[in-house]
C-alpha cells in the first residue's frame, strides 16, 4: 500500500487523502446498521482511520536541525508539504472523532503540532507553498491547502482544548500568510480559479477583509465555465468536477451566495446521468488526465450529502445511499467534512431512485448516454473512443475504428453526430494526397523544406476516406453499422477493448500479443462475475490489430474485427 503521494494531482485523483487508504478487502457494507445517517459511516471510517495511525506516526521526520523536522516524505523519499498536510488531516480525523480510540490523544497533539510547524517553516515569504513535482511558489496549491486544512482547523478549534493552543496558532499564522498570494496570484487551469476563490472565502471567514472578497469578484467576473448541460469546461467527471462543486458550495455558504450553490446543483443534476452500473462514472469525455480512468461517484459524496440535507432532495439522498452501501471504503477523506458540518450527520430525507432508464444527449460535451438498468452505453463525438458499454460487471471499455489511410488521419474521430429516434449517427470524411513543388516566387533562400508552408503547396492525386457509423439501441442490445468507403484497399480495424478480469470465448489469440484477440466469424463473448457481453459476427481479412497511425491500444484485452475498404459490417452487441 502506498502511504504517501507525490503531488496535488495524485492527492485529488486518489479522493483527497492517500495516507493510509483502505485496502480492497476492507470494503464496508453497513447493511442493517444503516439508518440513513452518516453517523454510522463516520463511526466505521473512524475505526479504519485508527488502524493506520501508529504506522503514520512512524513516518514523521525527527531531525531537530532539519528544515523538514516534523514533516513527512512521499513514496520517493522526498519531504514535502503535501505529504505533511495529508499526515495532519489523517491524525486530526482520529483526534477529533468521538468514535476514535485516539480521541484527544496527547500523542497526536504533539505530532500534529510538529507537522503544522513544518508547513509554516517551508511556506515562502510570499505566502505560497510548492508542489515539488511541478509547481513552485504556487498560489493554486496554496489554495488547495487552505481548503483542505480549514475543516481541520475549525474542528480542532471547536474542541476548546487548551493543549491545542500552539497548533491553532500555527494554523492561523499559515492562513494569514496565504492571503499574500491569494490576493495577487494566478492560476494554471479552469478549476484553479474556483479553488482560489473558495480559499479566499475561507480566509475571509476567519479574518474578514474587503480585499479578499474583492479578489473573489475579480475571478468571478470572468464568468463561470458551466455549460447549459451542467458540465464544467474541463469535463473532468472523475476528478475536478466534484472539486469545483465543493468549492462553489463553500463560496455559496460563506458568502451567502445562493447563485453559487446553484452552480453545484446544476452539475450534480447532470452527473446523475453519468452514473454507470455499480456506481462508476463515465469519464471518457474528460479533458483532463482522468480521461478513460475507472472512477466512481464517491468523490461527489459531500456535495450530494450537503444538498440532500439543505434541499431535502430525495434523489441526492439515493446517491448517498449508493455510495454508503457500495463505495464506503472510498470515503475516509470525508471525515473532516463530516466533523466540520455535523448537521450532515443527522438523518436525511428518504430516497427515491437514481435514474437508470434514459437516453440523453450532452451536446456541449459531445456525449450520448443510454441506460436501461445495468445495461449502459456511452457514445462520443471527437474522441478516439466512440463507444463505451457496460453490462453489469462486464465492461467494453472502448470501441475504436482505424485505418491505414495516411497515418494518423486514418483514426476515426466523429466530426458530425445526429440523432434519429433510437439511433446515433457518427460520420467523418478525410481528404489527403500529395504535394506539388513550392511556388518559385515563395521559396525561402535557404531552401529548407520545413520553412515552406505545406498549405501553400498544391495538393494533387487526392484520396478520400469516408466513415459512417450508425448505433441503434434496441432494449438491452445495440447494433453498430459501420461503413468505411472511398479509396479502395485501405486496411481497416475495429478495436474492442475489454476491461481486464473477465474471460473470452469464440475468439482466437493474436500470435504476436497475448492480450489481443481476433473474431474470425460468428459470435464471441466476454464474461465477468456472472455478466456477459456477446458480440459479433466477426470478420478477419488481415491480422494487423493496432495499425500504423493508430494510437497504442488501451490497457486491457482487445478483440479485433478487420477488413479492407470498402468495409461494410454490422456488429451486434447484447
KOLFI-791801 format. One record per atom (N, C-alpha, C): residue in one letter; y, z, x. Coordinates in steps of 0.02 Angstrom, whole numbers, plus 50000, padded with zeros to 5 digits. Layout:
N
AYZX;...
***
This chain:
574
X499405000050041;X500005000050000;X500635000050043;X501094995950026;X501724995950062;X502165001550037;X502395005650083;X502785011450064;X503525010450071;X503715005350106;X504425003750113;X504504996350101;X505124994350091;X505264987350083;X505834985350128;X505884979050140;X506394976450184;X506894972550143;X507424975850122;X507954972150091;X508024972950016;X508644971349994;X508814972149924;X508434967349879;X508304961149901;X507944956349859;X507254958949842;X506884961349892;X506224964149879;X506284970349836;X506804974249846;X506924980249806;X506944978449732;X507324973349716;X507394971249646;X506764967849622;X506474963349663;X505884959749642;X505294964249628;X505264969849661;X504724974549650;X504914980149602;X505344978349555;X505544982849500;X505944988749523;X506364987649572;X506854992749589;X506664997349646;X506085000549643;X505875005149695;X505195003249721;X505125003149786;X504495001249815;X504165006749855;X504475012449861;X504155017949894;X503655021149847;X503035021149868;X502535024349827;X502375020849761;X502355014249760;X502175010649700;X501465012249680;X501315011849615;X500645013149591;X500165007949614;X499555009849629;X499035005049643;X498745002449578;X498364996949583;X498124993549523;X497674997949481;X497315002549512;X496855006649474;X497185012649442;X497835012949445;X498195018549416;X498565016549353;X498355011249321;X498655009049258;X498605014649206;X499145015549169;X499185020849120;X499155018049049;X498715020449010;X498695018948939;X498785025548903;X499295026148863;X499465032648836;X499185033748766;X498855028948737;X498425029148678;X498625034548628;X498155039048614;X498255043848560;X498815048748574;X498985049848636;X499525054448654;X500205051448638;X500215044948630;X500835041248621;X501135042648551;X501755044848550;X502105046448488;X502765042648482;X502805036948516;X503405032848516;X503995036848543;X503855041048590;X504365044748625;X504255043748700;X504795042348736;X504735041148807;X504615047548846;X504615053248812;X504445059548846;X503745059148876;X503295056148838;X502605055448861;X502585051148924;X502965045648923;X502995041148981;X503285044849041;X503835048549030;X504145052249084;X503655057349115;X503275060749073;X502795065549098;X502285062249143;X501995056849121;X501485053449159;X501765050449223;X502355047449219;X502665044549278;X502855049949329;X503065055749305;X503235061249350;X502625063549389;X502055063949356;X501435065949390;X501235060949444;X501305054649428;X501135049449477;X501625049549536;X502265050349520;X502765050849573;X502625056749618;X502415062249589;X502245068149628;X501715066649680;X501225062549662;X500665061149707;X500885057449770;X501495054849771;X501755051049828;X502215055149872;X502435060849848;X502975064449882;X502795066749952;X502225069949961;X502045072650026;X502015067050079;X501745061350060;X501715055750106;X502415053050122;X502845052950073;X503525050650084;X503895055150132;X503795061650126;X504135066350170;X503965065250243;X503355062950256;X503145061550325;X503495055550354;X503795051450312;X504125045250334;X504845046350356;X505115052150344;X505815053450361;X505895054250436;X506425051250463;X506565051450534;X506855058250553;X506565061350604;X506795067850628;X506985067250702;X507555064550715;X507825063750782;X508545065950781;X508675072050805;X509325075150798;X509895070950827;X509755067350881;X510275063550915;X510335056350891;X509925054550841;X509925047750816;X510415046750759;X510735041050758;X511165039150702;X510775038950637;X510125037750641;X509695037050583;X509305043450568;X509505049050596;X509185055350581;X509235056750505;X508655057950474;X508635059050402;X508495052650363;X508525046950397;X508395040550363;X507655038850361;X507515032850337;X506825030550329;X506785023250354;X506225021650387;X506115014850411;X505765010650359;X505835004050365;X505464999550321;X504784997950351;X504414993350321;X503734991850345;X503734988650413;X504314986150436;X504374983150502;X504624988050554;X504654994450534;X504884999850577;X505614999050597;X506004996450550;X506724995950559;X507055001050514;X507405005950542;X507765010750499;X508325007150463;X508395008550398;X508915005050361;X509105009050299;X509685007350273;X509975011050216;X509565010150152;X509285004150141;X508915002850079;X508295007250074;X507905007650128;X507315011950128;X507515019250118;X508075021150147;X508315027950140;X508535029350068;X508875024650037;X509055025349967;X508435026149923;X507935021949934;X507325022349895;X506995029249901;X507005031849962;X506745038449976;X507095043849934;X507755043549931;X508135048349892;X507965047749818;X507925041649793;X507785040649723;X507095043349704;X506605042149747;X505935044549733;X505905052149733;X506205055249783;X506205062549786;X506585065649728;X507145062749711;X507545065549656;X507175064849590;X506765059649582;X506395058649520;X505915064349507;X505625067149560;X505205073049551;X505615079449548;X506125079849589;X506525085949592;X506845087649525;X507075082449488;X507455083549427;X507045083349364;X506395081749369;X505965081449310;X505615088049298;X505695090749239;X505365097049223;X504605096249219;X504365090249217;X503645088949216;X503345088849287;X503765089249337;X503535088649406;X503385095349437;X502875095549480;X502735101549517;X503255102849571;X503665097749586;X504195098449635;X504875099949603;X504865101849539;X505495103149505;X505915108349543;X506505106249564;X506975110349601;X506665113349664;X506255109349697;X505925111449759;X506425111749817;X506435117249855;X506885118049912;X506725112949967;X506085111449974;X505885106550025;X506205099750010;X506225097749948;X506515091349929;X507275091549935;X507575097349922;X508295097949930;X508515096250001;X508165099150049;X508325097950119;X508235090750138;X507675087750117;X507535080850135;X508045076050104;X508215077150041;X508705072850007;X509395073450040;X509585079550059;X510245080650090;X510285076950157;X509755077550197;X509745074150262;X509765066550252;X509405063950203;X509395056750191;X510075054250167;X510405058050123;X511055055850098;X511585056350153;X511525061350196;X511985061850253;X511905055850299;X511285053450305;X511155047450346;X511505041350317;X511465040450251;X511795034850219;X512555035150230;X512835041050225;X513555041950237;X513715040250310;X513275042150355;X513375040950426;X513375033450442;X512935029650411;X512885022450428;X513345018250385;X513675021150336;X514165017450297;X514755015550340;X514965009250337;X515515006850378;X516185009750354;X516675009450398;X517345011950381;X517645008250322;X517435001950312;X517694998050255;X517334999650190;X516875004450192;X516525006550132;X515865003150119;X515694998150158;X515094994150146;X514484997050182;X513904994750160;X513284995750197;X513004988750213;X512494988650256;X512184982350275;X511514981450240;X511364975350221;X510684973350207;X510444970050271;X510094973850312;X509984971850382;X509584965450389;X509234963450336;X508844957350340;X509254951050331;X509894951750307;X510294945750296;X511044946850287;X511254952250253;X511954953050235;X512264959050272;X512844957950303;X513164963250341;X513864964450313;X514054970950312;X514674972950280;X514684970050209;X514164971550172;X514024968250109;X514274972150049;X514774969550015;X515014972649954;X514484972449898;X514134966749888;X513624966749835;X513084971949846;X512844972649908;X512324977649920;X512584984749912;X513204985849931;X513514992349919;X513544993749844;X513694988649805;X513724989349732;X513044991149704;X512514987949730;X511844989849708;X511714997249722;X511914999549781;X511835006649798;X512185011049747;X512795009449730;X513175013449682;X512805013749615;X512555007949592;X512215007749528;X511555011549528;X511175011249583;X510525014649584;X510575022049602;X511095023949638;X511175030949656;X511565034949604;X511955031649562;X512355035249513;X511935039449465;X511395036649435;X510985040949392;X510695046949428;X510525046149491;X510275051749532;X510815057149539;X511405054949557;X511975059549566;X512125063449502;X512175059949446;X512345063149383;X511805068149362;X511175066249372;X510625070649352;X510615076949396;X510675076049461;X510675081849506;X511275086349493;X511845083349480;X512445087349467;X512365091349403;X512035088549353;X511945091949288;X511505098149293;X511115098649347;X510675104449355;X511065110749373;X511685109949396;X512115115649414;X511765120349464;X511435117349511;X511075121149562;X511525121949623;X511755128049639;X512205129049696;X511935126449762;X511275126649770;X510975124449833;X511075116949846;X511275113249794;X511385106049800;X512105104249818;X512515109049831;X513225107749841;X513355102749897;X513025103549953;X513135098950009;X512895091949992;X512335091449956;X512075084949936;X512545081549887;X512795085349839;X513265082449790;X513895080049826;X514125083849874;X514715081949912;X514605075449951;X514015074549979;X513855068450015;X513855062349968;X513565063249908;X513595057949859;X514325056049844;X514735060949832;X515435059649813;X515825056449870;X515695058649931;X516025055449989;X515835048149995;X515185046749983;X514955039849985;X515285035749931;X515285038249869;X515575034449813;X516315033149823;X516685038149846;X517405037349856;X517545031849907;X517145031749960;X517245026850013;X517075019849990;X516595019149945;X516395012449922;X516965008949886;X517425012649857;X517975009349820;X518385004849866;X518385006249931;X518755002049978;X518514994749975;X517854993849976;X517584987049975;X517534984349904;X517374988549856;X517304986249787;X517954983349760;X518524985749785;X519174983349762;X519374976649791;X519064974749847;X519274968549881;X518704963849898;X518094966449900;X517534962549924;X517314956949878;X516954951949906;X516724946249869;X515974946449855;X515724940849828;X515024940349807;X514714934049835;X514054933649832;X513684927749851;X513414923949791;X513184927549740;X512834924549684;X513144926649618;X512944923249565;X513234924649499;X513134931949478;X512524934649487;X512394941449464;X512774946649505;X512944945049567;X513324949749609;X513964952049575;X514284947449539;X514924949149506;X514834954949457;X514284954749419;X514184959849368;X513924966349399;X513564965749455;X513354971649491;X513964975249519;X514434971349546;X515054974349572;X515464977449516;X515524973949459;X515904976549403;X515594983049377;X514944983349372;X514604989349350;X514724995049398;X514704993549464;X514844998749514;X515565001249507;X516034996749495;X516734998749485;X516795003249424;X516425001549371;X516445005849311;X516155012649325;X515625012949366;X515325019349386;X515825023549425;X516135020649476;X516615024349517;X517215026549475;X517435022249430;X517995024149386;X517805029949340;X517175030149321;X516935035749280;X516965042249319;X516805041949383;X516825047949425;X517535049749446;X517915044749467;X518595045649494;X519065040449464;X519315041649404;X519695036549367;X520295033849407;X520365027149404;X520925023849436;X521045017149403;X521665015549385;X521805008949355;X521645003149402;X521655004349467;X521484999049515;X520764996749505;X520325001449490;X519624999749481;X519514995549418;X519824997549363;X519744993749302;X520094986949306;X520644986649344;X520984980249353;X520544975349391;X520174977749440;X519734973449478;X519164970849434;X518924974949389;X518414972649342;X518684966849301;X519294967449277;X519594962249237;X519654955649276;X519804956149341;X519864950149382;X519194946349383;X518644949949392;X517994946749392;X517814944049322;X517944947949270;X517774945749203;X518184939849181;X518774939049210;X519204933349193;X518884926649211;X518384926749256;X518024920549272;X517614918049213;X517474922549166;X517034920849111;X516324922849126;X515974924949076;X515284927349084;X514814921349079;X514364920749127;X513924914949133;X513314915449088;X513434916349023;X512894916648974;X512944910448930;X512424906248929;X512454900148890;X512344901648816;X512444896648772;X512364897948700;X511674900248679;X511164898848720;X510484901148705;X510384908548721;X510824911348763;X510744918248784;X510484919048854;X510484913648893;X510224913948961;X510784914149012;X510704918249064;X511184918349119;X511094912149162;X511614910449201;X511614904249238;X511064903849290;X510844909449318;X510314909349368;X509624908449336;X509574909449271;X508954908649232;X508384912649263;X508534918149294;X508044922149330;X507724927249284;X507274924849241;X506974929149190;X506574934849222;X506264933449280;X505844938349311;X506204943749350;X506824942349372;X507164947149416;X507884948649394;X508324943749398;X509034945349393;X509304945649322;X508964942849274;X509204943349205;X509204950649182;X508664954249195;X508664961249173;X509134965549215;X509264963449278;X509774966849316;X510454965949283;X510624959849264;X511254958549230;X511314962549166;X510774962849128;X510794966749065;X510974974049078;X510664976949128;X510804983949144;X511544984849164;X511814979949200;X512504980449221;X512984979849162;X512834975349115;X513274974749057;X513214980749011;X512634983749007;X512564989948969;X512984995449000;X512964996049066;X513365001149100;X514104999949088;X514324993749097;X515034992249085;X515224993549012;X514794991348966;X514954992148896;X515044999348875;X514595003648898;X514645010648876;X515185014548913;X515285013148978;X515785016849016;X516495014449004;X516565008048986;X517235005248973;X517375004748899;X516905006948858;X516975006548785;X517104999348763;X516684994748789;X516744987648775;X516124985248738;X516154985048672;X515584982748633;X515424975448646;X515934971448665;X515804964348679;X515354963448740;X515384968048788;X514944967648846;X514234969848829;X514164974448783;X513504976148758;X513184970148723;X513594966348689;X513344960448653;X513054955248701;X513324954948762;X513054950348812;X512314951948825;X512174958348837;X511484960348850;X511054959248788;X511304960748730;X510924959748668;X510704952448661;X511174947848674;X511024940748665;X510464938548712;X510484940948775;X509954939248821;X509284942248800;X509304948348775;X508684951648753;X508384948048693;X508804945548648;X508554941748591;X508194935348615;X508484931948663;X508164925948690;X507514927648727;X507524933048765;X506944934948805;X506334936348761;X506434938348699;X505874939448653;X505414933348650;X505714927348658;X505344921148653;X505124918448721;X505244922348773;X504994920848840;X504404925348857;X504224929948812;X503664934348825;X503014930648811;X502564930848859;X501924927448854;X501364932448840;X500764930048822;X500214934648808;X500094939448865;X499964945748848;X499854950948898;X500484954148924;X501064951648901;X501694954648923;X502034951148981;X501734945549005;X502084941749056;X502694938349027;X503154936349072;X503734932349051;X503714925749087;X503984920649053;X503994913849079;X504544913349131;X504364911549193;X504834911449249;X504944904549279;X504584899449258;X504574893049294;X505254889549296;X505704891149249;X506354887849248;X506874891549289;X506684896849323;X507164900849360;X507494896749416;X508134898149426;X508484895049482;X508494899449544;X508134905049542;X508104909649599;X507394910049626;X507264914649671;X506624914949706;X506054917749664;X506184919649602;X505634921749558;X505324915949521;X505554909849534;X505274903949500;X504524903449513;X504144902749458;X503414902049460;X503054908549481;X503424913949490;X503114920349505;X502784923149442;X502264927249452;X501964930849397;X502354937249386;X502744937449333;X503164943249316;X503014945449245;X503174951549229;X503074953949161;X503714956849134;X503694958949071;X504294961049036;X504504968249052;X504124971649094;X504264978749108;X504954979749138;X505214974749175;X505884975449204;X506434976349152;X506294974449089;X506774974849035;X506714981448996;X506294986049020;X506144992048981;X506764996048963;X507184997549012;X507775001448997;X508224998048945;X508324991548953;X508774987948907;X508514987948836;X507864986348827;X507584986548760;X507564993648733;X507424998448775;X507405005448753;X508105007848732;X508605006048771;X509295008148756;X509505005648687;X509394999248674;X509614996448610;X509144998148552;X508524999748567;X508085002048513;X508345008648484;X508665012648526;X508985018848503;X509685017548474;X510095013848511;X510785012748489;X510815008948423;X510415003648417;X510434999248358;X509885000748308;X509425005348327;X508825006448286;X508474999748272;X508394995848325;X508104989148320;X507344989548323;X506994987848269;X506264988648268;X505894983648312;X506184977548322;X505854972648366;X505904974948438;X506484977448458;X506554980148526;X506084985948536;X506004990048485;X505534995648489;X504824993148500;X504654987448469;X503994984548479;X503894982348551;X504414979648583;X504364977748653;X504234983948696;X504574989448680;X504464995748716;X503744998048707;X503474997248646;X502774998848634;X502314994848680;X502444988348683;X502044983948726;X502054986248798;X502644987648823;X502724989748892;X502384996448905;X502495001148861;X502225007848872;X501465008048867;X501175003748828;X500455003748819;X500084999348869;X500394993948891;X500054989248936;X500324989149007;X500954990949016;X501284989949080;X501594996349107;X501345001949085;X501645008349103;X501665009449178;X501175006749214;X501165007549287;X501745004149323;X502135000149287;X502714996749317;X503365000749307;X503335006549275;X503945009749251;X504195015449295;X503875016749351;X504045022649389;X504775022649411;X505065016849424;X505755016549447;X506265018149392;X506035018749329;X506495020349275;X506585027849265;X506235031949304;X506315039149296;X507045041349299;X507445039049349;X508155041149350;X508535039149287;X508375033349257;X508705031149196;X508535035849138;X507915037849134;X507705042349080;X508015049249089;X508075051449151;X508375058049164;X509125057949152;X509455052349167;X510175051749156;X510335051349082;X509935047649044;X510065046448973;X509515049748931;X509545056348926;X509005060048893;X508925058348820;X509435055448789;X509365053248720;X508815048048713;X508675044548768;X508145039448767;X507455042448762;X507405048948772;X506755052448767;X506585054348695;X507075053548650;X506945055048579;X506495049848548;X506195051648492;X505775047048456;X506195041248431;X505945035148440;X506335029348419;X506075026448354;X506435021448329;X506295018448265;X505595015148265;X505265015248208;X504605012048202;X504665004548215;X504185001548250;X504244994548270;X504014989648217;X504274983648220;X503974977948188;X503624973948242;X503384967948228;X503014964048276;X503474959848320;X503274959148384;X503594954348428;X503414947248405;X503894942548406;X503724935648384;X503154932748425;X502644930248391;X502064927148425;X501874920548394;X502284917848349;X502154911348319;X502814907648312;X502944902648356;X503584899248355;X503564892948399;X504054888748389;X504194883048431;X504954882948442;X505164884248503;X505874884948519;X506064880048575;X506674877348569;X506954873448624;X507574876948651;X507584877948716;X508164880748750;X508464875148792;X508924871448759;X509174865248787;X509544866348852;X509914871748857;X510314872948916;X509894874548977;X509294877148966;X508844878749021;X508324873249031;X508294868348985;X507784863148990;X507094865848978;X507014870348929;X506384873748916;X506184872948843;X505554871548831;X505254871748765;X504724877248766;X504724881448714;X504234886848710;X503844886348645;X503184885948651;X502734885648594;X502224891248601;X502144895148547;X501654900548549;X501334901448482;X500674902448483;X500284904448425;X499804909948448;X499994916148435;X499594921848456;X499524921848532;X498904921548557;X498804921648630;X498754914748661;X498934909548624;X498974902748649;X499704901048659;X499894899748722;X500604899448741;X500714893448787;X501204889248768;X501374883348808;X502124883248823;X502294881748885;X502984880648905;X503044873648934;X503564870048916;X503704863348940;X504394863248971;X504464859749027;X505084859949064;X505354852949079;X506014852349073;X506374846549099;X506574847849171;X506684842549208;X506974842849275;X506634848149319;X505964848249315;X505584853049354;X504934849749375;X504704850949436;X504084847949458;X503504850149414;X503524856249391;X503044858549341;X503304856649272;X502934852349237;X503184850449171;X502824854149116;X502274857749131;X501914861349080;X501574867549110;X501594872949073;X501254879249088;X500904881449025;X500264883649031;X499874885348972;X499474891748984;X499484896248935;X499104902448938;X498664902948876;X498034904448885;X497584906148831;X497254912748849;X497544918248821;X497294924848838;X497354926248912;X496794927348945;X496784928949016;X496714922749060;X496604916949029;X496554910649066;X497234907449071;X497434905649131;X498114903149142;X498104896449180;X498374891349148;X498534884949181;X499244885749207;X499314887749270;X499954889749297;X500464884049299;X500214878049316;X500684872449318;X500314865849310;X500624861049278;X500394854249274;X500934849849304;X500754845749354;X501224841449388;X500944834349389;X501394829549397;X501194822549400;X501564819349458;X501184815849500;X501494812549556;X501184805749570;X501524801949611;X501274795349632;X501504793949702;X501244788549730;X501434786649798;X502024781849799;X502424781849747;X502994777349741;X503564779749786;X503624776849845;X504184778049890;X504324785449902;X503814788849927;X503894795749948;X504044800449891;X504524804849901;X504684810049851;X504934807149785;X505144800849784;X505374797849722;X504814797249671;X504194797749696;X503624796949651;X503414803249615;X503704808949631;X503514815149598;X503914815949533;X503574817249480;X503884817249414;X504284823449401;X504914822449381;X505354827449351;X505674824149291;X505574827049233;X505844823849173;X506604823449174;X506864817549166;X507584816549162;X507834816549090;X507374814949044;X507544814748973;X507004818448934;X507214821548879;X506754825148836;X506994824648764;X506514823748719;X506684823848648;X506104826948608;X506274829248549;X505784832448505;X505694828248442;X505074826948423;X504914823748359;X504374827748326;X504574831548275;X504124836048239;X503754840548288;X503094839548295;X502704843748339;X502574840548407;X503024836248428;X502954832748492;X503554833948536;X503424834448601;X503954834348652;X503824828248695;X504344824048703;X504274817848740;X504714818248803;X504394817648861;X504734817848925;X504714811048958;X505244809048992;X505254802549023;X505684802449086;X505544797349127;X505924796149188;X505774789149212;X506284785749238;X506204779249269;X506524779349338;X506184776449387;X506434776349455;X506424769149481;X506964767049512;X507024760449542;X507164761249616;X506794757649657;X506914757849729;X506664751349760;X506884749949820;X506684743849853;X506854744049927;X507164738749953;X507284738050023;X508014735950034;X508284737450092;X508994736650104;X509144731050153;X509634727050135;X509844721450174;X510314723650231;X510444719150279;X510894720850333;X511574723350309;X511874727650347;X512514730650330;X513064725350334;X513554725650288;X514104720850291;X514444720850359;X514534714850387;X514784714250455;X515444717750465;X515894717150415;X516564719850424;X516584727450418;X516014730550401;X515994737750393;X515544741250444;X515244737450489;X514794740350538;X515204744650587;X515014751050597;X515374755150646;X515274752450717;X515744753850759;X515744750950826;X515124752550867;X514834758450858;X514264760350899;X513604758050869;X513614755350807;X513024752550777;X512474757550760;X512644763950755;X512144769050738;X511954768650664;X511304768250651;X511054766950583;X511294772350534;X511274778650555;X511444784050509;X512174784050488;X512594780550526;X513304780150509;X513464774550460;X512954770650442;X513044765150395;X512794767550327;X513234769450282;X513024772250218;X512554767750180;X511974770450161;X511474766350128;X511724763450062;X512164767150027;X512414764749963;X512844758349970;X513064756850031;X513444750750042;X512994744750060;X512354746050070;X511884740650083;X511644737650017;X511484731350016;X511224727949956;X510474729249951;X510274731549891;X509574732949877;X509224726649852;X508674724849883;X508284719049861;X507554721049852;X507164716249828;X506454717349813;X506344723749772;X506724724749719;X506694730949681;X506004732149649;X505784738349653;X505174740549622;X505354746049572;X504964746549519;X505114751249465;X504484755049447;X504574761449431;X504034765349402;X504304769149343;X503934769249288;X504144772449226;X503634777749207;X503884783649191;X503464789149168;X503624790749095;X503104791549056;X503184793548986;X502624798548970;X502814804648954;X502334809848938;X502484812548869;X501994812448825;X502074815048757;X501594820848748;X501864826648733;X501454832648722;X501464834348648;X500884834648618;X500814835848547;X500464842548536;X500744846748492;X500454853148476;X500064852648411;X499434854748412;X499004854648353;X498644861248349;X498904865848309;X498614872548305;X498554875448376;X497984878148396;X497914880948462;X497614875848511;X497924870048513;X497734864848559;X498324860348572;X498274856348624;X498804851648640;X498494845348668;X498824839748657;X498644833548690;X499224831348734;X499064828748792;X499564826348839;X499434818948851;X499844814648821;X499774807348830;X500224805248888;X499924802148938;X500274800248999;X500254792749008;X500844789849019;X500904782749035;X501334782049097;X501044779149149;X501414777649210;X501354770149221;X501904766649214;X501904759349217;X502444756849263;X502474750249270;X502964747049314;X502604743549371;X502784745049432;X502454742249490;X501704743649488;X501304738649497;X500574739349494;X500284742549557;X499714745749547;X499294748149602;X499594754149639;X500054757649609;X500314763849637;X499814769449622;X499634773349673;X499174778949662;X499524784349621;X499154787149572;X499414792249527;X498944798149528;X499234804249525;X498824810349523;X499114815249473;X498704817249426;X498874822649380;X498564829049407;X498984833949419;X498764840149452;X498814845949404;X498254849549395;X498234855549353;X498054861449397;X498514866049404;X498424871849447;X498284878049405;X497704881049415;X497484886849377;X497544893149420;X497744898649388;X497804904949423;X497134907249450;X497134909749510;X496514912149541;X496204917849502;X495554918449507;X495194923849474;X494684921649423;X494744915349399;X494284912849349;X493744908349378;X493354905249335;X492804900849355;X492864894149320;X492644888849356;X492664882049330;X491954879749311;X491944875149265;X491334871349250;X491534864249236;X491074859449249;X491194852549234;X491594848749286;X491774851949343;X492184848749394;X491784848349459;X492004844049505;X491684843549571;X492184845849624;X491934848949676;X492364851649729;X492594846149776;X493234846449794;X493514841949844;X493204843649912;X492894838749944;X492554840050007;X493034842050062;X493674840650053;X494184842250103;X494524848950092;X494494851550030;X494824857850014;X494404861849966;X494244868049984;X493804872049941;X494154874449878;X494814874349875;X495174876549816;X495424870749774;X495154864649786;X495344858749747;X494724855649716;X494814852849657;X494254850049619;X494474843549586;X493984839549566;X494114833349529;X493724833449464;X494034830749412;X493684829849348;X493534822349342;X492914820449356;X492724813449358;X492694810349289;X492404814049241;X492314811549174;X492194817549128;X492174816249064;X492024821449016;X492534827149019;X492304833149003;X492744838948996;X492564844349046;X493084847749071;X492994853549113;X493234859749077;X493094865549106;X493294871749076;X493474876749131;X493964880949115;X494154886449158;X494124892849117;X493744897749140;X493654903949103;X493844909949145;X494134914949112;X494314921149146;X494324926849095;X493914931749108;X493894937849068;X493814936348993;X493374931648977;X493214930048908;X493654924748876;X494194922748910;X494634917448884;X494454910848918;X494504905348880;X494294898848906;X494834893548890;X494984889448940;X495384883448930;X494944877448944;X494844873248893;X494474866948900;X494974861348911;X494784856448953;X495244850948968;X494844844648984;X495114838948964;X494794832648978;X495014827348927;X494744821348931;X494244819148979;X494544817749048;X494074817149097;X494284815949165;X494314808649183;X494584807349242;X494614800649271;X494724801349346;X494314798249385;X494404798349457;X494334791249485;X494894788149501;X494894781649533;X495024782249608;X495234788149629;X495304789649700;X495264797249709;X495164799649769;X495094806749782;X495634809349828;X496234807049817;X496824809649853;X497194814249805;X497184820749819;X497484825649774;X498234826049784;X498444830449830;X499154831149845;X499354825349890;X499624820149860;X499754813949896;X500414814349934;X500504809449978;X501134808850014;X501714808449965;X502224812349978;X502804812549934;X502794818349885;X502204821249872;X502154826949827;X502244833449865;X502564838349834;X502594844949862;X501884847649870;X501794851949920;X501144855049930;X500924858549865;X500294858249851;X500054861049788;X500184868449785;X500314871149725;X500434878349718;X499824882449737;X499944888949748;X499394893549760;X498944893949699;X498294893749711;X497814894049656;X497294888549663;X496894887649612;X496374882549611;X496614876549571;X496534870549599;X496844864649571;X496334859349553;X496414856549493;X495994851049469;X496414844749464;X496134839149488;X496494832749488;X496154827649442;X496564823849407;X496354817749372;X496764812149402;X496444807149431;X496784802249473;X496654795049451;X497154790849462;X497084783849447;X497614779649482;X497704773449458;X498204768849483;X498624766349424;X499224764049440;X499624760849388;X499344753949371;X499364751949309;X499584755849252;X499094761549236;X499364767649233;X498964773649220;X499104775949150;X498604775249106;X498684777249036;X498094781949019;X498254788149004;X497724793048995;X497954798348946;X497484800548904;X497614806048857;X497184812048876;X497514817548889;X497174823748907;X497204828548848;X496634831348830;X496594836448778;X496524843248810;X496874848148784;X496824855048808;X496724859548748;X496184863448749;X496044867648690;X495644873648711;
***
